[in-house]
Amino acid sequence: MGGMNGEKPTVYHHLKTSTVSAKFLKTNQTSHAWVFGAIAELLDNAMDPDCMANSVHISLRSLGDEPALIIMDDGNGMDPDCLLKMLSFGFSDKTQVEVQGRRSIGHYGNGFKSGSMRIGHDALVLTKCKESQSVGLLSSTFLDVEHVDQIYLPMLTWDHNGNLEDEGSDRVREGLDVITKYSIFENEETILAEMDAIEETGTMIIITKLKKLGGEPDSPYELVAAGDDIQIQSFDNSAKFQQMRSGQGMNVDIPLDYSLRAYVSVLYKVPRMQVILMEKRVKCQRVTGLLSERMQDSYKPNDAKVAAHILIGFSESEQLYGMMMYHNNRLIKPYVRVGVQMEANAKGVGVLGVVDADFLSPMHNKQDFADTKQYRGLINKLSTNVNCFWWDKVEKPEKEEREAQDNSRRSSVKRKKRGPDVKWVQCGLPSCGKWRILPPETDMAQFKDSDWFYWMHPDPKISGSNHEWPEDTWEKEYHVAGAVDQASEKRKEWIDDRKLKKKREEERNAQALALHLAQTTAQAPASEQPAVAPAGAPPVVPPVAPPVVPP
């Protein structure tokens, strides 16, 4: 076939081509059951290497009589061709080449369309690059009111002096009419005035006619401003919104389910972009920096090109436990319960894992993985690791404590909480954003509500480097932690302990069976007890029945 392996694509002049129905715009957004997953699609575009945004601002504010979600980044912006591809379906030039620690997250060319239309009915995109500034509209309201069968994309482009390109053309005239009729801007002048909010280069997305709970017109809006946060409303006003997870109770408080600030703080395994939510910076976290008493492992199927790095430890909060599964630095599945965490008891509570599952294939909504042999193998591996970790850190110490105490004074061991093994901090300057590891004795509470900058580092080589000192790496994190357990060593001890338990259980069962048989024999009447031959008598041979001869 043409177009594969670098070959020149074959051109067919007489075959019909597929067109996208306007109805697909609504159908496509249903892939996002969770609205924060839709917002993450828009943040991914700012995080990608082709945009390279240092910061992104998110706000929910009223424009006229209705709320609007506004997302603005300071990235490279888009020229008219790139904007058209973003508004269209299936166009993606993203590669997996890493640039300054960033790799492209999406590659289907569908994230903006499915994400924006899940959040609201209309999305206006204003973008400014070095050569030009453009605006484009993706609007289901426009398509519904005009009763059109195809998806039309009105776009306008100006130079940096405000001169409209192709000003007298029908395309520009129709585009300006549609944008001023179905967006919040009434004329060309107000559009250009809003462009001034983008200082040099960048992109602003304004989503209006936001969705309501259950899609009912009389219901409250799904997204609400809550101080310096944006939250998801619940159908039950007395309860917080919660995603359904296997093995999770109904009354567990998981902040990232309903708080955008909590979700964004862990959305990327190594955050490279500052997020300012409701005019206050989000304190992004490296989840590995939340773990204590850590255990490390890896998993690589035979047909995988890269291995999954696994790090398991105790979380600072016992309610937040499970596996945080990342792909290309992006969180796909949070708090996946595995192993003993699936049991209806307290086993595995407080155990948090961080996994780089780069060899897996995320679903197109980036909220789950394809159910493949590789995925199931990784889940089995994680289950074993969690079971082993829980045995080593909880069950084994409890057993040793019980054996050391008198039976009358047995008590359960209370695990002493420890702080994170590694103390990560990020430079607060958007143009830097490098991650550093601070000494173990550092009191991190002082940075809870304030920024940290490179000149505050205790090492003069770093504090005097003017951001030039190389960023601390995962290898240094492993070296600093020092006491990270190797899963293979602990797994052998755990397996040996299971074998010993099984052997002892079999011995107890055999003893119980022998005792039961002895008691049954002793309680039986004398006539039913087997006869015992006198000493020295020949053994009693039971009579043999004569063979049956057929007639």
C-alpha positions as CSV (number, residue, x, y, z in Angstrom):
1,M,0.0,0.0,0.0
2,G,1.2,3.5,-0.7
3,G,2.2,5.9,2.1
4,M,3.7,3.3,4.4
5,N,7.4,3.0,5.4
6,G,8.3,6.4,3.9
7,E,6.8,5.6,0.5
8,K,5.1,8.2,-1.5
9,P,1.3,8.0,-0.9
10,T,-0.8,6.8,-3.8
11,V,-3.3,9.4,-5.1
12,Y,-6.8,8.3,-6.2
13,H,-8.6,10.8,-8.4
14,H,-12.0,9.2,-8.8
15,L,-12.8,7.6,-5.4
16,K,-15.1,9.3,-3.0
17,T,-13.7,10.6,0.3
18,S,-15.2,10.4,3.8
19,T,-16.7,13.5,5.4
20,V,-17.3,14.2,9.0
21,S,-20.9,14.7,10.0
22,A,-21.8,17.6,12.3
23,K,-23.4,15.0,14.6
24,F,-20.0,13.5,15.2
25,L,-19.0,16.5,17.2
26,K,-21.4,15.6,19.9
27,T,-20.8,11.8,19.6
28,N,-17.1,12.3,19.9
29,Q,-17.2,14.1,23.3
30,T,-18.9,11.2,25.0
31,S,-15.5,9.5,25.3
32,H,-14.8,11.7,28.3
33,A,-17.0,10.5,31.2
34,W,-15.0,12.6,33.6
35,V,-14.8,16.4,32.8
36,F,-11.3,16.8,34.3
37,G,-10.0,14.2,31.7
38,A,-11.3,16.6,29.0
39,I,-9.5,19.6,30.6
40,A,-6.3,17.5,30.8
41,E,-6.4,17.1,27.0
42,L,-6.1,20.9,26.6
43,L,-3.2,21.0,29.1
44,D,-1.4,18.3,27.3
45,N,-1.3,20.4,24.2
46,A,0.4,23.2,26.1
47,M,2.8,20.7,27.7
48,D,3.9,19.1,24.3
49,P,7.2,19.9,22.8
50,D,5.6,21.6,19.8
51,C,4.1,24.2,22.2
52,M,6.7,24.3,25.0
53,A,4.7,26.5,27.3
54,N,6.4,27.5,30.5
55,S,3.1,28.4,32.2
56,V,-0.6,28.0,31.6
57,H,-3.5,30.0,33.3
58,I,-6.8,28.4,34.0
59,S,-9.8,30.3,35.2
60,L,-13.6,30.0,35.4
61,R,-15.3,33.3,35.3
62,S,-18.5,34.9,34.1
63,L,-18.7,36.4,30.6
64,G,-22.0,38.1,30.4
65,D,-24.7,36.0,32.1
66,E,-22.9,32.6,31.8
67,P,-19.6,31.1,33.1
68,A,-16.7,30.4,30.7
69,L,-13.6,28.2,31.1
70,I,-10.5,30.0,29.9
71,I,-7.1,28.3,29.4
72,M,-4.2,30.4,28.2
73,D,-0.6,29.4,27.7
74,D,2.7,31.2,26.8
75,G,3.9,28.6,24.3
76,N,4.9,29.0,20.7
77,G,1.4,29.6,19.4
78,M,0.1,28.4,16.0
79,D,0.2,29.6,12.5
80,P,-3.1,29.3,10.4
81,D,-2.2,25.8,9.1
82,C,-1.5,24.4,12.5
83,L,-4.7,26.0,13.9
84,L,-6.7,24.4,11.1
85,K,-5.2,21.0,11.9
86,M,-6.0,21.4,15.5
87,L,-9.7,22.2,14.8
88,S,-9.9,19.4,12.3
89,F,-10.1,15.6,13.0
90,G,-7.3,13.1,12.7
91,F,-4.4,15.5,12.0
92,S,-1.3,15.1,14.2
93,D,2.3,15.8,13.4
94,K,3.5,14.9,16.9
95,T,6.5,12.6,17.4
96,Q,7.9,10.8,20.4
97,V,11.2,12.7,20.2
98,E,12.1,14.2,23.7
99,V,12.7,17.9,23.8
100,Q,14.0,19.4,27.1
101,G,12.5,16.6,29.1
102,R,9.1,16.7,27.3
103,R,7.6,14.1,25.0
104,S,4.3,14.4,23.0
105,I,1.5,12.8,24.9
106,G,-1.2,12.6,22.3
107,H,-0.9,11.3,18.7
108,Y,-4.5,10.7,17.6
109,G,-5.3,14.3,16.6
110,N,-8.6,14.2,18.5
111,G,-7.8,15.6,22.0
112,F,-8.9,19.2,21.5
113,K,-12.1,18.3,19.8
114,S,-13.3,15.6,22.2
115,G,-12.1,17.6,25.3
116,S,-13.4,21.1,24.4
117,M,-16.9,19.8,23.4
118,R,-17.1,17.7,26.6
119,I,-16.6,20.9,28.6
120,G,-18.9,23.2,26.7
121,H,-20.8,23.6,23.4
122,D,-18.5,26.3,21.9
123,A,-14.7,26.7,21.9
124,L,-13.0,29.9,20.5
125,V,-9.2,29.6,20.0
126,L,-7.1,32.8,19.8
127,T,-3.4,32.1,19.0
128,K,-0.4,34.2,18.3
129,C,2.9,33.0,16.8
130,K,6.0,34.9,15.6
131,E,4.5,35.5,12.1
132,S,0.8,36.0,12.7
133,Q,-2.2,35.9,15.0
134,S,-5.4,33.9,14.3
135,V,-8.8,33.0,15.7
136,G,-10.8,29.9,15.0
137,L,-14.2,28.7,16.2
138,L,-15.4,25.1,16.9
139,S,-19.1,25.5,17.8
140,S,-21.9,22.9,18.1
141,T,-24.3,25.8,18.7
142,F,-23.5,27.2,15.3
143,L,-23.9,23.8,13.6
144,D,-27.3,23.2,15.4
145,V,-28.8,26.6,14.7
146,E,-27.8,26.6,11.1
147,H,-28.8,23.0,10.5
148,V,-25.7,22.1,8.6
149,D,-24.6,18.6,7.8
150,Q,-20.8,19.1,7.9
151,I,-18.5,20.7,10.4
152,Y,-17.5,24.2,9.3
153,L,-14.5,25.9,10.8
154,P,-14.6,29.7,10.6
155,M,-11.1,31.2,10.9
156,L,-9.4,34.6,10.6
157,T,-5.8,35.7,10.5
158,W,-4.1,39.0,11.0
159,D,-0.5,40.2,10.9
160,H,0.9,41.8,14.1
161,N,-0.1,45.2,12.9
162,G,-3.8,44.2,12.9
163,N,-4.2,43.8,9.1
164,L,-6.7,41.1,8.2
165,E,-5.5,38.7,5.6
166,D,-7.7,38.2,2.5
167,E,-10.0,40.8,3.9
168,G,-12.2,41.1,0.8
169,S,-12.7,37.3,0.3
170,D,-16.0,35.5,0.9
171,R,-14.2,33.1,3.2
172,V,-13.1,35.9,5.5
173,R,-16.5,37.7,5.3
174,E,-18.4,34.5,6.2
175,G,-15.9,33.6,9.0
176,L,-16.2,37.0,10.6
177,D,-20.0,36.8,10.5
178,V,-20.1,33.4,12.2
179,I,-17.5,34.2,14.8
180,T,-19.1,37.5,15.8
181,K,-22.6,35.9,15.9
182,Y,-21.7,32.7,17.8
183,S,-18.9,33.8,20.1
184,I,-18.6,36.3,22.9
185,F,-17.0,38.9,20.6
186,E,-19.2,41.3,18.7
187,N,-16.7,42.6,16.1
188,E,-13.2,42.4,14.8
189,E,-11.9,45.2,17.1
190,T,-12.9,43.3,20.3
191,I,-11.2,40.1,19.0
192,L,-8.0,42.0,18.4
193,A,-8.3,43.6,21.8
194,E,-8.4,40.2,23.4
195,M,-5.4,39.1,21.5
196,D,-3.4,41.7,23.4
197,A,-3.7,39.5,26.5
198,I,-1.3,37.1,24.8
199,E,1.9,39.1,25.4
200,E,4.3,37.6,22.8
201,T,3.3,34.1,21.7
202,G,0.8,31.7,23.0
203,T,-2.8,30.4,22.8
204,M,-6.0,31.2,24.6
205,I,-9.0,28.8,24.6
206,I,-12.4,30.2,25.6
207,I,-15.0,27.6,26.2
208,T,-18.6,28.8,26.6
209,K,-22.1,27.3,27.1
210,L,-20.6,25.0,29.7
211,K,-22.2,21.6,30.3
212,K,-24.7,21.1,33.1
213,L,-25.1,18.1,35.4
214,G,-26.8,15.2,33.6
215,G,-27.2,17.4,30.5
216,E,-30.4,18.8,31.9
217,P,-31.1,22.5,31.2
218,D,-32.5,23.2,34.7
219,S,-29.5,21.5,36.5
220,P,-26.6,23.4,38.0
221,Y,-23.3,23.7,36.0
222,E,-21.0,20.8,36.3
223,L,-17.9,23.0,37.0
224,V,-18.0,25.6,39.8
225,A,-15.5,28.1,41.1
226,A,-14.5,27.3,44.7
227,G,-12.0,30.0,45.9
228,D,-8.7,29.3,44.2
229,D,-10.0,26.0,42.9
230,I,-12.4,24.6,40.2
231,Q,-14.5,21.7,41.4
232,I,-17.0,19.2,40.0
233,Q,-20.4,19.4,41.5
234,S,-22.0,16.2,42.7
235,F,-25.6,15.2,42.1
236,D,-25.9,14.9,45.9
237,N,-25.0,18.3,47.3
238,S,-24.2,16.7,50.7
239,A,-21.4,14.5,49.2
240,K,-18.3,15.2,47.1
241,F,-18.0,13.9,43.6
242,Q,-16.2,10.5,43.4
243,Q,-15.1,8.4,40.5
244,M,-16.0,4.7,40.7
245,R,-13.0,2.4,41.2
246,S,-12.7,-1.3,41.8
247,G,-12.0,-2.0,45.5
248,Q,-12.8,1.6,46.6
249,G,-15.4,2.3,49.3
250,M,-18.2,4.8,48.7
251,N,-17.2,7.2,51.4
252,V,-13.5,7.6,50.6
253,D,-12.4,11.2,50.0
254,I,-10.2,11.3,46.8
255,P,-9.5,15.1,46.2
256,L,-8.3,14.7,42.6
257,D,-11.8,13.3,41.7
258,Y,-13.5,16.6,42.3
259,S,-10.7,19.2,42.7
260,L,-8.9,20.4,39.6
261,R,-6.1,21.8,41.8
262,A,-5.5,18.4,43.3
263,Y,-5.6,16.7,39.9
264,V,-3.3,19.0,38.1
265,S,-0.7,18.8,40.9
266,V,-0.1,15.1,40.0
267,L,-1.1,15.1,36.4
268,Y,2.5,14.8,35.2
269,K,5.1,12.6,36.8
270,V,7.8,15.2,36.3
271,P,6.0,18.5,36.0
272,R,7.6,20.8,33.4
273,M,5.0,23.6,33.3
274,Q,3.7,26.0,35.9
275,V,-0.1,25.9,36.3
276,I,-1.8,29.0,37.6
277,L,-5.4,28.1,38.6
278,M,-7.8,30.9,39.6
279,E,-4.9,33.3,39.8
280,K,-2.9,31.1,42.3
281,R,-0.1,28.8,41.3
282,V,-0.6,25.1,41.7
283,K,2.1,23.4,43.8
284,C,2.8,20.5,41.5
285,Q,4.3,17.4,43.1
286,R,6.6,14.6,42.0
287,V,4.5,11.7,43.3
288,T,7.7,9.7,44.0
289,G,8.6,12.4,46.5
290,L,5.6,11.5,48.6
291,L,6.8,7.9,49.3
292,S,8.6,6.5,52.4
293,E,10.2,3.1,53.0
294,R,10.3,2.6,49.3
295,M,10.7,-0.6,47.3
296,Q,11.8,-0.6,43.6
297,D,11.2,-3.0,40.8
298,S,10.7,-3.2,37.0
299,Y,8.7,-5.2,34.5
300,K,9.4,-5.7,30.9
301,P,7.4,-8.1,28.7
302,N,9.4,-10.0,26.0
303,D,7.8,-8.0,23.2
304,A,8.2,-4.6,24.9
305,K,10.9,-2.1,23.9
306,V,11.1,-0.4,27.3
307,A,10.6,-1.6,30.9
308,A,8.1,-0.2,33.3
309,H,9.8,1.3,36.4
310,I,7.9,0.6,39.6
311,L,8.3,2.4,42.9
312,I,6.2,1.5,45.9
313,G,6.1,3.0,49.4
314,F,3.9,4.4,52.1
315,S,1.8,7.5,51.2
316,E,1.5,10.5,53.5
317,S,-2.3,9.9,53.6
318,E,-3.7,6.4,54.3
319,Q,-6.8,7.2,52.2
320,L,-4.7,7.9,49.1
321,Y,-3.4,4.5,48.0
322,G,-3.2,2.3,44.9
323,M,-1.1,2.5,41.7
324,M,-0.5,5.9,40.0
325,M,0.0,4.7,36.4
326,Y,1.7,7.1,34.0
327,H,2.4,7.0,30.3
328,N,4.9,9.4,28.6
329,N,5.0,11.3,31.9
330,R,1.1,11.8,31.9
331,L,-1.1,10.3,34.6
332,I,-3.5,7.8,32.9
333,K,-5.0,5.8,35.8
334,P,-4.8,7.1,39.4
335,Y,-5.1,4.9,42.6
336,V,-5.6,1.5,40.9
337,R,-6.1,-1.0,43.6
338,V,-4.2,-4.3,43.2
339,G,-3.3,-7.4,45.2
340,V,-4.4,-7.3,48.9
341,Q,-5.8,-3.8,48.3
342,M,-8.7,-5.5,46.6
343,E,-9.7,-7.4,49.7
344,A,-12.5,-6.3,52.0
345,N,-10.2,-5.4,54.8
346,A,-7.5,-2.8,55.7
347,K,-4.7,-4.7,53.9
348,G,-2.7,-2.5,51.6
349,V,-4.2,0.8,52.9
350,G,-1.7,3.6,52.6
351,V,0.5,1.8,50.1
352,L,1.1,4.0,47.0
353,G,2.9,3.0,43.8
354,V,4.2,5.0,40.9
355,V,4.6,3.2,37.5
356,D,6.0,4.3,34.2
357,A,3.9,2.2,31.8
358,D,5.3,3.6,28.6
359,F,5.0,0.2,26.7
360,L,1.3,0.1,27.2
361,S,-1.3,1.7,24.8
362,P,-3.6,4.3,26.4
363,M,-7.2,4.5,25.3
364,H,-7.9,7.6,23.1
365,N,-9.4,9.5,26.1
366,K,-6.1,8.9,28.1
367,Q,-8.1,7.7,31.1
368,D,-7.4,4.0,30.8
369,F,-5.2,1.5,29.1
370,A,-6.1,-1.0,26.4
371,D,-6.9,-4.4,28.0
372,T,-4.0,-6.3,26.5
373,K,-1.8,-9.2,27.6
374,Q,0.9,-6.7,28.5
375,Y,-1.5,-4.7,30.7
376,R,-2.7,-7.8,32.5
377,G,0.9,-8.9,33.0
378,L,1.8,-5.6,34.6
379,I,-1.2,-5.7,36.9
380,N,-0.2,-9.1,38.0
381,K,3.3,-7.9,38.7
382,L,2.0,-4.9,40.6
383,S,-0.2,-7.2,42.7
384,T,2.7,-9.3,43.6
385,N,4.8,-6.3,44.5
386,V,2.1,-4.8,46.8
387,N,1.5,-8.1,48.5
388,C,5.3,-8.5,49.1
389,F,5.6,-4.9,50.3
390,W,2.7,-5.3,52.8
391,W,4.2,-8.5,54.1
392,D,7.6,-7.0,54.5
393,K,6.6,-3.7,56.1
394,V,3.5,-4.7,58.1
395,E,2.8,-8.4,58.5
396,K,6.3,-9.6,59.1
397,P,7.0,-7.0,61.8
398,E,3.7,-7.8,63.5
399,K,4.6,-11.5,63.5
400,E,8.0,-10.8,65.0
401,E,6.5,-8.6,67.6
402,R,3.9,-11.2,68.6
403,E,6.6,-13.9,68.8
404,A,8.7,-11.7,71.1
405,Q,5.8,-11.0,73.5
406,D,4.0,-13.2,76.0
407,N,0.7,-14.6,74.5
408,S,-1.3,-12.6,77.1
409,R,0.2,-9.3,76.0
410,R,-0.1,-9.7,72.2
411,S,-0.8,-6.4,70.4
412,S,-0.7,-5.2,66.8
413,V,2.3,-3.2,65.8
414,K,1.5,0.4,65.0
415,R,3.7,1.6,62.1
416,K,5.4,4.8,62.9
417,K,4.8,7.4,60.2
418,R,7.9,8.7,58.4
419,G,8.4,11.6,56.1
420,P,9.2,11.1,52.4
421,D,12.5,9.4,51.6
422,V,13.4,12.1,49.1
423,K,12.6,15.8,49.3
424,W,11.9,17.3,45.9
425,V,11.4,21.0,45.2
426,Q,10.9,22.9,41.9
427,C,12.3,26.3,41.1
428,G,9.4,28.8,41.1
429,L,10.6,30.7,38.0
430,P,8.6,29.6,35.0
431,S,11.6,29.9,32.7
432,C,13.6,27.5,34.9
433,G,11.2,25.0,36.6
434,K,14.1,22.6,37.4
435,W,13.7,20.0,40.1
436,R,16.1,19.8,43.0
437,I,16.6,17.3,45.9
438,L,17.1,19.1,49.2
439,P,19.0,17.6,52.2
440,P,17.1,15.1,54.4
441,E,17.0,17.5,57.4
442,T,15.1,20.2,55.3
443,D,11.8,21.3,56.8
444,M,9.5,21.3,53.7
445,A,6.7,22.9,55.6
446,Q,8.3,26.3,55.0
447,F,7.6,25.9,51.3
448,K,4.0,24.8,51.5
449,D,2.5,28.2,50.8
450,S,5.5,29.9,49.2
451,D,7.8,29.4,46.2
452,W,11.3,28.0,46.3
453,F,14.0,29.4,44.0
454,Y,17.4,28.1,43.0
455,W,19.3,30.8,45.0
456,M,17.8,29.3,48.2
457,H,19.6,26.0,47.7
458,P,22.2,25.2,50.5
459,D,24.8,24.1,48.0
460,P,26.6,27.2,46.8
461,K,27.4,25.6,43.4
462,I,23.7,25.4,42.7
463,S,22.6,28.7,44.4
464,G,25.2,30.6,42.4
465,S,24.7,28.9,39.1
466,N,21.9,31.3,37.7
467,H,19.8,28.3,36.7
468,E,22.6,26.7,34.7
469,W,23.3,23.8,37.1
470,P,21.9,20.5,35.7
471,E,18.6,19.3,37.1
472,D,18.7,16.5,39.6
473,T,17.8,13.2,38.0
474,W,16.0,10.0,39.0
475,E,19.4,8.3,39.4
476,K,20.3,10.9,42.1
477,E,16.9,10.3,43.7
478,Y,17.7,6.6,44.0
479,H,21.2,7.3,45.4
480,V,19.9,9.8,48.0
481,A,17.2,7.5,49.2
482,G,19.9,4.9,49.9
483,A,17.5,2.5,51.7
484,V,15.4,1.7,48.7
485,D,14.6,-2.1,48.8
486,Q,15.1,-4.2,45.8
487,A,11.9,-6.1,45.2
488,S,13.6,-9.3,44.0
489,E,15.3,-9.7,47.4
490,K,12.1,-9.1,49.4
491,R,10.0,-11.2,47.0
492,K,12.3,-14.2,47.7
493,E,11.8,-13.8,51.4
494,W,8.0,-13.4,50.9
495,I,7.8,-16.6,48.8
496,D,9.8,-18.6,51.3
497,D,7.5,-17.4,54.1
498,R,4.4,-18.4,52.0
499,K,5.9,-21.8,51.5
500,L,6.6,-22.2,55.2
501,K,3.0,-21.1,56.0
502,K,1.6,-23.6,53.5
503,K,3.7,-26.4,55.0
504,R,2.7,-25.6,58.5
505,E,-1.0,-25.5,57.4
506,E,-0.7,-28.9,55.7
507,E,0.9,-30.3,58.9
508,R,-1.9,-28.9,61.1
509,N,-4.6,-30.3,58.7
510,A,-2.9,-33.7,58.8
511,Q,-2.8,-33.7,62.6
512,A,-6.4,-32.6,62.8
513,L,-7.5,-35.4,60.4
514,A,-5.6,-38.0,62.4
515,L,-7.2,-36.7,65.7
516,H,-10.6,-36.8,64.1
517,L,-10.1,-40.4,62.9
518,A,-8.9,-41.5,66.4
519,Q,-11.9,-39.9,68.1
520,T,-14.3,-41.4,65.6
521,T,-12.8,-44.9,66.2
522,A,-12.9,-44.5,70.0
523,Q,-16.5,-43.5,70.0
524,A,-17.8,-46.3,67.7
525,P,-19.6,-49.4,69.3
526,A,-17.5,-52.6,69.9
527,S,-19.5,-54.5,67.2
528,E,-18.5,-51.8,64.6
529,Q,-14.8,-51.7,65.6
530,P,-12.5,-53.7,63.4
531,A,-11.4,-57.1,64.8
532,V,-7.8,-57.4,66.1
533,A,-6.0,-60.7,65.4
534,P,-4.2,-62.4,68.3
535,A,-0.5,-62.1,68.5
536,G,1.3,-64.7,66.3
537,A,-1.9,-65.6,64.3
538,P,-1.6,-65.7,60.5
539,P,-3.1,-62.7,58.7
540,V,-6.7,-63.0,57.8
541,V,-7.1,-63.2,54.0
542,P,-10.5,-62.0,52.8
543,P,-12.4,-64.5,50.6
544,V,-12.1,-64.0,46.9
545,A,-15.4,-64.0,45.0
546,P,-15.6,-66.7,42.2
547,P,-15.3,-65.3,38.7
548,V,-18.6,-64.6,36.9
549,V,-18.9,-66.9,33.9
550,P,-21.1,-65.5,31.1
551,P,-23.9,-67.8,29.9
